[in-house]
Amino acid sequence: MVSQKVVIQNPTGLHLRPAGILCKTAMQFKSLITFTFENTTANAKSVLSVLGACVRSGEEIEIICEGIDEKAALEAMVEVVENGLGE
């Protein structure tokens, strides 16, 4: 298991389009990919789960990857968040 904290950079937070980009990135990997925010754990491969976390711009999440490609998955997830999730 690997994890890393990252701050949501895009100005609108994890609304529908950025959540879709986050999920699309997560779906490329076999590992279980979740993130924690406050007292919530969300499945990064589920748009509804990501939206349900209600993460706004500037807030910090911790991405957790567990599985055979966990290091590559974590690297890709952190990169997509740091690059603004397409915004």
PyMOL Python script that loads the backbone (N, CA, C, O; Angstrom):
from pymol import cmd

cmd.read_pdbstr("""\
ATOM      1  N   MET A   1       0.840  -1.180   0.000  1.00  0.00           N
ATOM      2  CA  MET A   1       0.000   0.000   0.000  1.00  0.00           C
ATOM      3  C   MET A   1       0.888   1.248   0.000  1.00  0.00           C
ATOM      4  O   MET A   1       1.845   1.345   0.768  1.00  0.00           O
ATOM      5  N   VAL A   2       0.553   2.193  -0.872  1.00  0.00           N
ATOM      6  CA  VAL A   2       1.250   3.477  -0.920  1.00  0.00           C
ATOM      7  C   VAL A   2       0.204   4.586  -0.849  1.00  0.00           C
ATOM      8  O   VAL A   2      -0.935   4.412  -1.283  1.00  0.00           O
ATOM      9  N   SER A   3       0.605   5.719  -0.299  1.00  0.00           N
ATOM     10  CA  SER A   3      -0.334   6.840  -0.217  1.00  0.00           C
ATOM     11  C   SER A   3       0.423   8.153  -0.275  1.00  0.00           C
ATOM     12  O   SER A   3       1.619   8.220   0.012  1.00  0.00           O
ATOM     13  N   GLN A   4      -0.302   9.194  -0.651  1.00  0.00           N
ATOM     14  CA  GLN A   4       0.287  10.527  -0.701  1.00  0.00           C
ATOM     15  C   GLN A   4      -0.826  11.561  -0.572  1.00  0.00           C
ATOM     16  O   GLN A   4      -1.917  11.399  -1.120  1.00  0.00           O
ATOM     17  N   LYS A   5      -0.525  12.620   0.162  1.00  0.00           N
ATOM     18  CA  LYS A   5      -1.478  13.724   0.288  1.00  0.00           C
ATOM     19  C   LYS A   5      -1.255  14.693  -0.857  1.00  0.00           C
ATOM     20  O   LYS A   5      -0.122  14.931  -1.276  1.00  0.00           O
ATOM     21  N   VAL A   6      -2.350  15.248  -1.357  1.00  0.00           N
ATOM     22  CA  VAL A   6      -2.293  16.180  -2.474  1.00  0.00           C
ATOM     23  C   VAL A   6      -3.434  17.185  -2.318  1.00  0.00           C
ATOM     24  O   VAL A   6      -4.510  16.849  -1.825  1.00  0.00           O
ATOM     25  N   VAL A   7      -3.180  18.420  -2.745  1.00  0.00           N
ATOM     26  CA  VAL A   7      -4.186  19.482  -2.663  1.00  0.00           C
ATOM     27  C   VAL A   7      -4.893  19.605  -4.006  1.00  0.00           C
ATOM     28  O   VAL A   7      -4.251  19.622  -5.056  1.00  0.00           O
ATOM     29  N   ILE A   8      -6.220  19.691  -3.965  1.00  0.00           N
ATOM     30  CA  ILE A   8      -7.010  19.859  -5.194  1.00  0.00           C
ATOM     31  C   ILE A   8      -6.710  21.248  -5.762  1.00  0.00           C
ATOM     32  O   ILE A   8      -6.960  22.258  -5.105  1.00  0.00           O
ATOM     33  N   GLN A   9      -6.174  21.294  -6.981  1.00  0.00           N
ATOM     34  CA  GLN A   9      -5.698  22.537  -7.587  1.00  0.00           C
ATOM     35  C   GLN A   9      -6.760  23.258  -8.414  1.00  0.00           C
ATOM     36  O   GLN A   9      -6.793  24.488  -8.442  1.00  0.00           O
ATOM     37  N   ASN A  10      -7.619  22.506  -9.082  1.00  0.00           N
ATOM     38  CA  ASN A  10      -8.547  23.153 -10.012  1.00  0.00           C
ATOM     39  C   ASN A  10      -9.549  24.034  -9.258  1.00  0.00           C
ATOM     40  O   ASN A  10      -9.928  23.715  -8.131  1.00  0.00           O
ATOM     41  N   PRO A  11      -9.980  25.144  -9.878  1.00  0.00           N
ATOM     42  CA  PRO A  11     -10.774  26.156  -9.175  1.00  0.00           C
ATOM     43  C   PRO A  11     -12.165  25.708  -8.717  1.00  0.00           C
ATOM     44  O   PRO A  11     -12.733  26.319  -7.812  1.00  0.00           O
ATOM     45  N   THR A  12     -12.716  24.672  -9.311  1.00  0.00           N
ATOM     46  CA  THR A  12     -14.083  24.270  -8.967  1.00  0.00           C
ATOM     47  C   THR A  12     -14.153  23.019  -8.092  1.00  0.00           C
ATOM     48  O   THR A  12     -15.250  22.557  -7.778  1.00  0.00           O
ATOM     49  N   GLY A  13     -13.021  22.467  -7.696  1.00  0.00           N
ATOM     50  CA  GLY A  13     -13.035  21.261  -6.864  1.00  0.00           C
ATOM     51  C   GLY A  13     -13.434  20.034  -7.666  1.00  0.00           C
ATOM     52  O   GLY A  13     -13.352  20.025  -8.894  1.00  0.00           O
ATOM     53  N   LEU A  14     -13.867  18.996  -6.955  1.00  0.00           N
ATOM     54  CA  LEU A  14     -14.211  17.738  -7.631  1.00  0.00           C
ATOM     55  C   LEU A  14     -15.690  17.710  -8.024  1.00  0.00           C
ATOM     56  O   LEU A  14     -16.471  16.946  -7.457  1.00  0.00           O
ATOM     57  N   HIS A  15     -16.071  18.543  -8.993  1.00  0.00           N
ATOM     58  CA  HIS A  15     -17.422  18.458  -9.548  1.00  0.00           C
ATOM     59  C   HIS A  15     -17.412  17.423 -10.669  1.00  0.00           C
ATOM     60  O   HIS A  15     -16.432  16.692 -10.810  1.00  0.00           O
ATOM     61  N   LEU A  16     -18.454  17.343 -11.454  1.00  0.00           N
ATOM     62  CA  LEU A  16     -18.644  16.226 -12.378  1.00  0.00           C
ATOM     63  C   LEU A  16     -17.499  15.994 -13.367  1.00  0.00           C
ATOM     64  O   LEU A  16     -17.002  14.872 -13.464  1.00  0.00           O
ATOM     65  N   ARG A  17     -17.072  17.014 -14.096  1.00  0.00           N
ATOM     66  CA  ARG A  17     -16.026  16.796 -15.104  1.00  0.00           C
ATOM     67  C   ARG A  17     -14.689  16.376 -14.481  1.00  0.00           C
ATOM     68  O   ARG A  17     -14.111  15.380 -14.917  1.00  0.00           O
ATOM     69  N   PRO A  18     -14.179  17.099 -13.480  1.00  0.00           N
ATOM     70  CA  PRO A  18     -12.924  16.665 -12.853  1.00  0.00           C
ATOM     71  C   PRO A  18     -13.048  15.294 -12.178  1.00  0.00           C
ATOM     72  O   PRO A  18     -12.095  14.514 -12.181  1.00  0.00           O
ATOM     73  N   ALA A  19     -14.203  15.003 -11.608  1.00  0.00           N
ATOM     74  CA  ALA A  19     -14.417  13.684 -10.993  1.00  0.00           C
ATOM     75  C   ALA A  19     -14.335  12.591 -12.052  1.00  0.00           C
ATOM     76  O   ALA A  19     -13.782  11.519 -11.804  1.00  0.00           O
ATOM     77  N   GLY A  20     -14.887  12.866 -13.235  1.00  0.00           N
ATOM     78  CA  GLY A  20     -14.815  11.911 -14.337  1.00  0.00           C
ATOM     79  C   GLY A  20     -13.384  11.678 -14.791  1.00  0.00           C
ATOM     80  O   GLY A  20     -13.005  10.547 -15.094  1.00  0.00           O
ATOM     81  N   ILE A  21     -12.587  12.739 -14.841  1.00  0.00           N
ATOM     82  CA  ILE A  21     -11.180  12.610 -15.237  1.00  0.00           C
ATOM     83  C   ILE A  21     -10.410  11.811 -14.185  1.00  0.00           C
ATOM     84  O   ILE A  21      -9.578  10.969 -14.523  1.00  0.00           O
ATOM     85  N   LEU A  22     -10.690  12.080 -12.914  1.00  0.00           N
ATOM     86  CA  LEU A  22     -10.046  11.334 -11.832  1.00  0.00           C
ATOM     87  C   LEU A  22     -10.383   9.841 -11.932  1.00  0.00           C
ATOM     88  O   LEU A  22      -9.506   8.987 -11.805  1.00  0.00           O
ATOM     89  N   CYS A  23     -11.663   9.544 -12.160  1.00  0.00           N
ATOM     90  CA  CYS A  23     -12.105   8.145 -12.278  1.00  0.00           C
ATOM     91  C   CYS A  23     -11.505   7.468 -13.506  1.00  0.00           C
ATOM     92  O   CYS A  23     -11.087   6.313 -13.437  1.00  0.00           O
ATOM     93  N   LYS A  24     -11.463   8.177 -14.617  1.00  0.00           N
ATOM     94  CA  LYS A  24     -10.902   7.619 -15.849  1.00  0.00           C
ATOM     95  C   LYS A  24      -9.439   7.243 -15.640  1.00  0.00           C
ATOM     96  O   LYS A  24      -8.985   6.204 -16.119  1.00  0.00           O
ATOM     97  N   THR A  25      -8.708   8.088 -14.928  1.00  0.00           N
ATOM     98  CA  THR A  25      -7.305   7.798 -14.617  1.00  0.00           C
ATOM     99  C   THR A  25      -7.204   6.568 -13.722  1.00  0.00           C
ATOM    100  O   THR A  25      -6.379   5.687 -13.961  1.00  0.00           O
ATOM    101  N   ALA A  26      -8.039   6.509 -12.696  1.00  0.00           N
ATOM    102  CA  ALA A  26      -8.009   5.381 -11.750  1.00  0.00           C
ATOM    103  C   ALA A  26      -8.356   4.056 -12.434  1.00  0.00           C
ATOM    104  O   ALA A  26      -7.806   3.011 -12.087  1.00  0.00           O
ATOM    105  N   MET A  27      -9.265   4.104 -13.401  1.00  0.00           N
ATOM    106  CA  MET A  27      -9.721   2.875 -14.072  1.00  0.00           C
ATOM    107  C   MET A  27      -8.627   2.221 -14.917  1.00  0.00           C
ATOM    108  O   MET A  27      -8.771   1.065 -15.316  1.00  0.00           O
ATOM    109  N   GLN A  28      -7.549   2.933 -15.194  1.00  0.00           N
ATOM    110  CA  GLN A  28      -6.462   2.378 -15.993  1.00  0.00           C
ATOM    111  C   GLN A  28      -5.610   1.386 -15.204  1.00  0.00           C
ATOM    112  O   GLN A  28      -4.747   0.716 -15.770  1.00  0.00           O
ATOM    113  N   PHE A  29      -5.853   1.296 -13.903  1.00  0.00           N
ATOM    114  CA  PHE A  29      -5.008   0.470 -13.039  1.00  0.00           C
ATOM    115  C   PHE A  29      -5.813  -0.638 -12.374  1.00  0.00           C
ATOM    116  O   PHE A  29      -7.017  -0.509 -12.156  1.00  0.00           O
ATOM    117  N   LYS A  30      -5.120  -1.730 -12.057  1.00  0.00           N
ATOM    118  CA  LYS A  30      -5.760  -2.868 -11.401  1.00  0.00           C
ATOM    119  C   LYS A  30      -5.878  -2.671  -9.897  1.00  0.00           C
ATOM    120  O   LYS A  30      -6.725  -3.285  -9.249  1.00  0.00           O
ATOM    121  N   SER A  31      -5.031  -1.819  -9.346  1.00  0.00           N
ATOM    122  CA  SER A  31      -5.010  -1.589  -7.899  1.00  0.00           C
ATOM    123  C   SER A  31      -6.326  -0.987  -7.402  1.00  0.00           C
ATOM    124  O   SER A  31      -7.059  -0.336  -8.146  1.00  0.00           O
ATOM    125  N   LEU A  32      -6.595  -1.229  -6.127  1.00  0.00           N
ATOM    126  CA  LEU A  32      -7.690  -0.553  -5.441  1.00  0.00           C
ATOM    127  C   LEU A  32      -7.211   0.872  -5.174  1.00  0.00           C
ATOM    128  O   LEU A  32      -6.169   1.073  -4.551  1.00  0.00           O
ATOM    129  N   ILE A  33      -7.968   1.856  -5.645  1.00  0.00           N
ATOM    130  CA  ILE A  33      -7.569   3.257  -5.479  1.00  0.00           C
ATOM    131  C   ILE A  33      -8.693   3.987  -4.754  1.00  0.00           C
ATOM    132  O   ILE A  33      -9.819   4.068  -5.243  1.00  0.00           O
ATOM    133  N   THR A  34      -8.365   4.514  -3.586  1.00  0.00           N
ATOM    134  CA  THR A  34      -9.326   5.279  -2.805  1.00  0.00           C
ATOM    135  C   THR A  34      -8.668   6.597  -2.402  1.00  0.00           C
ATOM    136  O   THR A  34      -7.463   6.783  -2.571  1.00  0.00           O
ATOM    137  N   PHE A  35      -9.471   7.495  -1.873  1.00  0.00           N
ATOM    138  CA  PHE A  35      -8.892   8.674  -1.239  1.00  0.00           C
ATOM    139  C   PHE A  35      -9.708   9.014  -0.005  1.00  0.00           C
ATOM    140  O   PHE A  35     -10.907   8.746   0.074  1.00  0.00           O
ATOM    141  N   THR A  36      -9.021   9.610   0.950  1.00  0.00           N
ATOM    142  CA  THR A  36      -9.700  10.036   2.166  1.00  0.00           C
ATOM    143  C   THR A  36      -9.737  11.557   2.196  1.00  0.00           C
ATOM    144  O   THR A  36      -8.794  12.238   1.794  1.00  0.00           O
ATOM    145  N   PHE A  37     -10.860  12.060   2.686  1.00  0.00           N
ATOM    146  CA  PHE A  37     -11.058  13.495   2.859  1.00  0.00           C
ATOM    147  C   PHE A  37     -11.895  13.674   4.106  1.00  0.00           C
ATOM    148  O   PHE A  37     -13.016  13.174   4.196  1.00  0.00           O
ATOM    149  N   GLU A  38     -11.336  14.399   5.073  1.00  0.00           N
ATOM    150  CA  GLU A  38     -11.972  14.553   6.374  1.00  0.00           C
ATOM    151  C   GLU A  38     -12.292  13.157   6.913  1.00  0.00           C
ATOM    152  O   GLU A  38     -11.371  12.364   7.110  1.00  0.00           O
ATOM    153  N   ASN A  39     -13.551  12.832   7.156  1.00  0.00           N
ATOM    154  CA  ASN A  39     -13.890  11.510   7.702  1.00  0.00           C
ATOM    155  C   ASN A  39     -14.477  10.589   6.644  1.00  0.00           C
ATOM    156  O   ASN A  39     -15.144   9.608   6.973  1.00  0.00           O
ATOM    157  N   THR A  40     -14.233  10.899   5.375  1.00  0.00           N
ATOM    158  CA  THR A  40     -14.824  10.154   4.273  1.00  0.00           C
ATOM    159  C   THR A  40     -13.759   9.395   3.486  1.00  0.00           C
ATOM    160  O   THR A  40     -12.674   9.919   3.233  1.00  0.00           O
ATOM    161  N   THR A  41     -14.073   8.165   3.104  1.00  0.00           N
ATOM    162  CA  THR A  41     -13.227   7.417   2.176  1.00  0.00           C
ATOM    163  C   THR A  41     -14.033   7.205   0.901  1.00  0.00           C
ATOM    164  O   THR A  41     -15.158   6.706   0.943  1.00  0.00           O
ATOM    165  N   ALA A  42     -13.451   7.589  -0.230  1.00  0.00           N
ATOM    166  CA  ALA A  42     -14.142   7.477  -1.516  1.00  0.00           C
ATOM    167  C   ALA A  42     -13.392   6.535  -2.448  1.00  0.00           C
ATOM    168  O   ALA A  42     -12.162   6.502  -2.459  1.00  0.00           O
ATOM    169  N   ASN A  43     -14.149   5.772  -3.226  1.00  0.00           N
ATOM    170  CA  ASN A  43     -13.589   4.906  -4.257  1.00  0.00           C
ATOM    171  C   ASN A  43     -13.290   5.780  -5.469  1.00  0.00           C
ATOM    172  O   ASN A  43     -14.204   6.346  -6.067  1.00  0.00           O
ATOM    173  N   ALA A  44     -12.014   5.894  -5.832  1.00  0.00           N
ATOM    174  CA  ALA A  44     -11.623   6.778  -6.933  1.00  0.00           C
ATOM    175  C   ALA A  44     -12.084   6.267  -8.293  1.00  0.00           C
ATOM    176  O   ALA A  44     -11.985   6.987  -9.286  1.00  0.00           O
ATOM    177  N   LYS A  45     -12.586   5.036  -8.354  1.00  0.00           N
ATOM    178  CA  LYS A  45     -13.065   4.485  -9.626  1.00  0.00           C
ATOM    179  C   LYS A  45     -14.573   4.677  -9.787  1.00  0.00           C
ATOM    180  O   LYS A  45     -15.150   4.221 -10.774  1.00  0.00           O
ATOM    181  N   SER A  46     -15.213   5.345  -8.831  1.00  0.00           N
ATOM    182  CA  SER A  46     -16.652   5.586  -8.879  1.00  0.00           C
ATOM    183  C   SER A  46     -16.934   7.084  -8.870  1.00  0.00           C
ATOM    184  O   SER A  46     -16.617   7.777  -7.904  1.00  0.00           O
ATOM    185  N   VAL A  47     -17.529   7.575  -9.946  1.00  0.00           N
ATOM    186  CA  VAL A  47     -17.834   9.006 -10.040  1.00  0.00           C
ATOM    187  C   VAL A  47     -18.749   9.433  -8.894  1.00  0.00           C
ATOM    188  O   VAL A  47     -18.539  10.491  -8.300  1.00  0.00           O
ATOM    189  N   LEU A  48     -19.761   8.622  -8.577  1.00  0.00           N
ATOM    190  CA  LEU A  48     -20.687   8.983  -7.502  1.00  0.00           C
ATOM    191  C   LEU A  48     -19.979   9.043  -6.158  1.00  0.00           C
ATOM    192  O   LEU A  48     -20.272   9.913  -5.338  1.00  0.00           O
ATOM    193  N   SER A  49     -19.062   8.135  -5.931  1.00  0.00           N
ATOM    194  CA  SER A  49     -18.298   8.133  -4.689  1.00  0.00           C
ATOM    195  C   SER A  49     -17.424   9.376  -4.591  1.00  0.00           C
ATOM    196  O   SER A  49     -17.339   9.999  -3.533  1.00  0.00           O
ATOM    197  N   VAL A  50     -16.774   9.736  -5.700  1.00  0.00           N
ATOM    198  CA  VAL A  50     -15.918  10.928  -5.731  1.00  0.00           C
ATOM    199  C   VAL A  50     -16.762  12.188  -5.500  1.00  0.00           C
ATOM    200  O   VAL A  50     -16.382  13.051  -4.709  1.00  0.00           O
ATOM    201  N   LEU A  51     -17.894  12.292  -6.183  1.00  0.00           N
ATOM    202  CA  LEU A  51     -18.770  13.456  -6.019  1.00  0.00           C
ATOM    203  C   LEU A  51     -19.300  13.547  -4.590  1.00  0.00           C
ATOM    204  O   LEU A  51     -19.435  14.640  -4.039  1.00  0.00           O
ATOM    205  N   GLY A  52     -19.598  12.395  -3.994  1.00  0.00           N
ATOM    206  CA  GLY A  52     -20.144  12.339  -2.643  1.00  0.00           C
ATOM    207  C   GLY A  52     -19.193  12.846  -1.578  1.00  0.00           C
ATOM    208  O   GLY A  52     -19.626  13.198  -0.481  1.00  0.00           O
ATOM    209  N   ALA A  53     -17.900  12.890  -1.882  1.00  0.00           N
ATOM    210  CA  ALA A  53     -16.918  13.371  -0.908  1.00  0.00           C
ATOM    211  C   ALA A  53     -16.961  14.892  -0.761  1.00  0.00           C
ATOM    212  O   ALA A  53     -16.468  15.430   0.231  1.00  0.00           O
ATOM    213  N   CYS A  54     -17.547  15.595  -1.743  1.00  0.00           N
ATOM    214  CA  CYS A  54     -17.711  17.057  -1.699  1.00  0.00           C
ATOM    215  C   CYS A  54     -16.397  17.795  -1.439  1.00  0.00           C
ATOM    216  O   CYS A  54     -16.306  18.616  -0.526  1.00  0.00           O
ATOM    217  N   VAL A  55     -15.391  17.496  -2.245  1.00  0.00           N
ATOM    218  CA  VAL A  55     -14.084  18.129  -2.090  1.00  0.00           C
ATOM    219  C   VAL A  55     -14.051  19.419  -2.911  1.00  0.00           C
ATOM    220  O   VAL A  55     -14.367  19.422  -4.101  1.00  0.00           O
ATOM    221  N   ARG A  56     -13.662  20.509  -2.256  1.00  0.00           N
ATOM    222  CA  ARG A  56     -13.589  21.809  -2.922  1.00  0.00           C
ATOM    223  C   ARG A  56     -12.137  22.171  -3.235  1.00  0.00           C
ATOM    224  O   ARG A  56     -11.204  21.532  -2.750  1.00  0.00           O
ATOM    225  N   SER A  57     -11.971  23.192  -4.043  1.00  0.00           N
ATOM    226  CA  SER A  57     -10.647  23.674  -4.416  1.00  0.00           C
ATOM    227  C   SER A  57      -9.846  24.069  -3.178  1.00  0.00           C
ATOM    228  O   SER A  57     -10.377  24.686  -2.254  1.00  0.00           O
ATOM    229  N   GLY A  58      -8.573  23.709  -3.170  1.00  0.00           N
ATOM    230  CA  GLY A  58      -7.686  24.059  -2.069  1.00  0.00           C
ATOM    231  C   GLY A  58      -7.701  23.078  -0.910  1.00  0.00           C
ATOM    232  O   GLY A  58      -6.906  23.205   0.021  1.00  0.00           O
ATOM    233  N   GLU A  59      -8.596  22.102  -0.957  1.00  0.00           N
ATOM    234  CA  GLU A  59      -8.670  21.120   0.125  1.00  0.00           C
ATOM    235  C   GLU A  59      -7.738  19.947  -0.163  1.00  0.00           C
ATOM    236  O   GLU A  59      -7.449  19.637  -1.318  1.00  0.00           O
ATOM    237  N   GLU A  60      -7.274  19.302   0.903  1.00  0.00           N
ATOM    238  CA  GLU A  60      -6.291  18.229   0.787  1.00  0.00           C
ATOM    239  C   GLU A  60      -6.953  16.861   0.910  1.00  0.00           C
ATOM    240  O   GLU A  60      -7.766  16.622   1.804  1.00  0.00           O
ATOM    241  N   ILE A  61      -6.586  15.972  -0.008  1.00  0.00           N
ATOM    242  CA  ILE A  61      -7.035  14.578   0.065  1.00  0.00           C
ATOM    243  C   ILE A  61      -5.789  13.695   0.176  1.00  0.00           C
ATOM    244  O   ILE A  61      -4.684  14.109  -0.177  1.00  0.00           O
ATOM    245  N   GLU A  62      -5.989  12.486   0.667  1.00  0.00           N
ATOM    246  CA  GLU A  62      -4.903  11.510   0.678  1.00  0.00           C
ATOM    247  C   GLU A  62      -5.299  10.371  -0.240  1.00  0.00           C
ATOM    248  O   GLU A  62      -6.289   9.681   0.004  1.00  0.00           O
ATOM    249  N   ILE A  63      -4.525  10.175  -1.297  1.00  0.00           N
ATOM    250  CA  ILE A  63      -4.777   9.109  -2.269  1.00  0.00           C
ATOM    251  C   ILE A  63      -4.075   7.848  -1.779  1.00  0.00           C
ATOM    252  O   ILE A  63      -2.900   7.880  -1.413  1.00  0.00           O
ATOM    253  N   ILE A  64      -4.813   6.736  -1.778  1.00  0.00           N
ATOM    254  CA  ILE A  64      -4.283   5.460  -1.293  1.00  0.00           C
ATOM    255  C   ILE A  64      -4.433   4.425  -2.401  1.00  0.00           C
ATOM    256  O   ILE A  64      -5.530   4.223  -2.921  1.00  0.00           O
ATOM    257  N   CYS A  65      -3.336   3.774  -2.760  1.00  0.00           N
ATOM    258  CA  CYS A  65      -3.343   2.757  -3.814  1.00  0.00           C
ATOM    259  C   CYS A  65      -2.832   1.443  -3.225  1.00  0.00           C
ATOM    260  O   CYS A  65      -1.838   1.418  -2.499  1.00  0.00           O
ATOM    261  N   GLU A  66      -3.522   0.364  -3.546  1.00  0.00           N
ATOM    262  CA  GLU A  66      -3.172  -0.936  -3.007  1.00  0.00           C
ATOM    263  C   GLU A  66      -3.344  -1.992  -4.098  1.00  0.00           C
ATOM    264  O   GLU A  66      -4.457  -2.232  -4.565  1.00  0.00           O
ATOM    265  N   GLY A  67      -2.235  -2.625  -4.504  1.00  0.00           N
ATOM    266  CA  GLY A  67      -2.313  -3.653  -5.536  1.00  0.00           C
ATOM    267  C   GLY A  67      -1.015  -3.783  -6.311  1.00  0.00           C
ATOM    268  O   GLY A  67       0.007  -3.205  -5.941  1.00  0.00           O
ATOM    269  N   ILE A  68      -1.069  -4.552  -7.393  1.00  0.00           N
ATOM    270  CA  ILE A  68       0.155  -4.890  -8.123  1.00  0.00           C
ATOM    271  C   ILE A  68       0.791  -3.705  -8.842  1.00  0.00           C
ATOM    272  O   ILE A  68       2.005  -3.686  -9.048  1.00  0.00           O
ATOM    273  N   ASP A  69      -0.015  -2.718  -9.224  1.00  0.00           N
ATOM    274  CA  ASP A  69       0.536  -1.553  -9.927  1.00  0.00           C
ATOM    275  C   ASP A  69       0.354  -0.279  -9.104  1.00  0.00           C
ATOM    276  O   ASP A  69       0.145   0.803  -9.653  1.00  0.00           O
ATOM    277  N   GLU A  70       0.438  -0.424  -7.773  1.00  0.00           N
ATOM    278  CA  GLU A  70       0.128   0.681  -6.866  1.00  0.00           C
ATOM    279  C   GLU A  70       1.033   1.903  -7.033  1.00  0.00           C
ATOM    280  O   GLU A  70       0.562   3.037  -6.947  1.00  0.00           O
ATOM    281  N   LYS A  71       2.320   1.682  -7.269  1.00  0.00           N
ATOM    282  CA  LYS A  71       3.241   2.820  -7.401  1.00  0.00           C
ATOM    283  C   LYS A  71       2.924   3.637  -8.649  1.00  0.00           C
ATOM    284  O   LYS A  71       2.868   4.865  -8.588  1.00  0.00           O
ATOM    285  N   ALA A  72       2.720   2.974  -9.766  1.00  0.00           N
ATOM    286  CA  ALA A  72       2.372   3.663 -11.013  1.00  0.00           C
ATOM    287  C   ALA A  72       1.016   4.350 -10.877  1.00  0.00           C
ATOM    288  O   ALA A  72       0.826   5.458 -11.379  1.00  0.00           O
ATOM    289  N   ALA A  73       0.080   3.696 -10.202  1.00  0.00           N
ATOM    290  CA  ALA A  73      -1.254   4.271 -10.011  1.00  0.00           C
ATOM    291  C   ALA A  73      -1.176   5.546  -9.180  1.00  0.00           C
ATOM    292  O   ALA A  73      -1.786   6.555  -9.534  1.00  0.00           O
ATOM    293  N   LEU A  74      -0.431   5.507  -8.079  1.00  0.00           N
ATOM    294  CA  LEU A  74      -0.300   6.682  -7.219  1.00  0.00           C
ATOM    295  C   LEU A  74       0.346   7.835  -7.977  1.00  0.00           C
ATOM    296  O   LEU A  74      -0.097   8.979  -7.876  1.00  0.00           O
ATOM    297  N   GLU A  75       1.388   7.529  -8.733  1.00  0.00           N
ATOM    298  CA  GLU A  75       2.083   8.554  -9.510  1.00  0.00           C
ATOM    299  C   GLU A  75       1.131   9.224 -10.504  1.00  0.00           C
ATOM    300  O   GLU A  75       1.116  10.449 -10.625  1.00  0.00           O
ATOM    301  N   ALA A  76       0.343   8.423 -11.208  1.00  0.00           N
ATOM    302  CA  ALA A  76      -0.596   8.959 -12.202  1.00  0.00           C
ATOM    303  C   ALA A  76      -1.706   9.774 -11.542  1.00  0.00           C
ATOM    304  O   ALA A  76      -2.095  10.821 -12.059  1.00  0.00           O
ATOM    305  N   MET A  77      -2.213   9.305 -10.412  1.00  0.00           N
ATOM    306  CA  MET A  77      -3.296  10.003  -9.729  1.00  0.00           C
ATOM    307  C   MET A  77      -2.821  11.357  -9.189  1.00  0.00           C
ATOM    308  O   MET A  77      -3.514  12.365  -9.330  1.00  0.00           O
ATOM    309  N   VAL A  78      -1.655  11.372  -8.583  1.00  0.00           N
ATOM    310  CA  VAL A  78      -1.110  12.628  -8.056  1.00  0.00           C
ATOM    311  C   VAL A  78      -0.857  13.602  -9.205  1.00  0.00           C
ATOM    312  O   VAL A  78      -1.148  14.793  -9.088  1.00  0.00           O
ATOM    313  N   GLU A  79      -0.321  13.102 -10.302  1.00  0.00           N
ATOM    314  CA  GLU A  79      -0.023  13.959 -11.456  1.00  0.00           C
ATOM    315  C   GLU A  79      -1.296  14.595 -12.021  1.00  0.00           C
ATOM    316  O   GLU A  79      -1.310  15.790 -12.316  1.00  0.00           O
ATOM    317  N   VAL A  80      -2.357  13.810 -12.172  1.00  0.00           N
ATOM    318  CA  VAL A  80      -3.595  14.349 -12.755  1.00  0.00           C
ATOM    319  C   VAL A  80      -4.224  15.401 -11.832  1.00  0.00           C
ATOM    320  O   VAL A  80      -4.795  16.381 -12.310  1.00  0.00           O
ATOM    321  N   VAL A  81      -4.123  15.200 -10.524  1.00  0.00           N
ATOM    322  CA  VAL A  81      -4.651  16.197  -9.578  1.00  0.00           C
ATOM    323  C   VAL A  81      -3.799  17.471  -9.614  1.00  0.00           C
ATOM    324  O   VAL A  81      -4.333  18.580  -9.654  1.00  0.00           O
ATOM    325  N   GLU A  82      -2.498  17.308  -9.598  1.00  0.00           N
ATOM    326  CA  GLU A  82      -1.606  18.467  -9.605  1.00  0.00           C
ATOM    327  C   GLU A  82      -1.692  19.268 -10.902  1.00  0.00           C
ATOM    328  O   GLU A  82      -1.410  20.466 -10.916  1.00  0.00           O
ATOM    329  N   ASN A  83      -2.079  18.607 -11.986  1.00  0.00           N
ATOM    330  CA  ASN A  83      -2.236  19.296 -13.267  1.00  0.00           C
ATOM    331  C   ASN A  83      -3.621  19.914 -13.433  1.00  0.00           C
ATOM    332  O   ASN A  83      -3.940  20.410 -14.513  1.00  0.00           O
ATOM    333  N   GLY A  84      -4.452  19.896 -12.386  1.00  0.00           N
ATOM    334  CA  GLY A  84      -5.727  20.601 -12.418  1.00  0.00           C
ATOM    335  C   GLY A  84      -6.913  19.827 -12.938  1.00  0.00           C
ATOM    336  O   GLY A  84      -7.963  20.425 -13.173  1.00  0.00           O
ATOM    337  N   LEU A  85      -6.799  18.529 -13.128  1.00  0.00           N
ATOM    338  CA  LEU A  85      -7.915  17.681 -13.554  1.00  0.00           C
ATOM    339  C   LEU A  85      -8.623  18.214 -14.807  1.00  0.00           C
ATOM    340  O   LEU A  85      -9.851  18.219 -14.894  1.00  0.00           O
ATOM    341  N   GLY A  86      -7.824  18.656 -15.759  1.00  0.00           N
ATOM    342  CA  GLY A  86      -8.375  19.079 -17.036  1.00  0.00           C
ATOM    343  C   GLY A  86      -8.940  20.491 -17.072  1.00  0.00           C
ATOM    344  O   GLY A  86      -9.539  20.891 -18.070  1.00  0.00           O
ATOM    345  N   GLU A  87      -8.758  21.248 -16.002  1.00  0.00           N
ATOM    346  CA  GLU A  87      -9.297  22.627 -15.994  1.00  0.00           C
ATOM    347  C   GLU A  87      -8.181  23.642 -16.018  1.00  0.00           C
ATOM    348  O   GLU A  87      -8.441  24.845 -16.015  1.00  0.00           O
TER     349      GLU A  87
END
""", "prot")
cmd.dss("prot")
cmd.show_as("cartoon", "prot")
cmd.util.cbc("prot")
cmd.orient("prot")
